[in-house]
Amino acid sequence: MLTSVLESGVGVGPYPELADKRILITNMSLQAGVDVARAFAENGCRIVLHTRETGVEIDAVLEMLAQSAAELQVYSDPLADTEATTKFAQTAAKAFNGLDSVINLLHLDLEALTSGESRPAEEALAWKIQTAQLISRIAANRMRLTWSEGLILNILVSKAPQTPKEATILSLARTMLAGMTRSEAQKWADQAIRINAVAPAVDTGICSGAEPKVAALAMFLATPGGREFSGLMFDVALAGDMPETV
């Protein structure tokens, strides 16, 4: 049922109903998030964009987005701890006097997580999920206060695992994200706020070829057509036309 609805109803737009909608996109990088941001910008949205990238290439991307978006505000706050993340989320949620959709990008460095270059893998994963959850809750509360229907979509970004250990880490991240998604969706359901997630299949990863599909899905879920979908994890099917649900 759900797959058929997506296959028939999800496209790249245009979505005139998205014009002037207020969209927060966090953790955009040159590797992931550009297509998502561009899709919303080209549909006339007002975008609050968070990126830690610097340099000529990201400046060119920001200039492109500014030319097509109804409005663009850019933040580069380091989300290093709970206090910093809370402060940023509260500021972003008020940028246009509220938000209609939030797209959180959760980047996984599988090589670092399995090589001991970062904190223990489970601890690092827990922090990523906690960050997304914190931003989601602050944004959802702002939506509630402003009587806005809303979408929050958390996107797990990862290269394809190269070792069994990396596959285990990605599988764990998917499980943690799915659990958080279901829990938050139930919490905010009576406020007309939808929480969903996108994650790569363990044997693929999200690559440049998949992001246009993810962008199309994000836009669809942000429209009235996506109102019935919440608490779901969408798999990225690189060989197919659109993500599939799991």
PyMOL commands that set and color helices and strands:
alter all, ss='L'
color gray80, all
select helices_A, chain A and resi 2-9+16-18+34-42+56-68+82-93+110-115+121-145+164-191+211-222+224-226
alter helices_A, ss='H'
color red, helices_A
select strands_A, chain A and resi 22-28+46-51+71-75+101-107+150-157+193-200+233-236+244-245
alter strands_A, ss='S'
color yellow, strands_A
deselect
rebuild
show_as cartoon
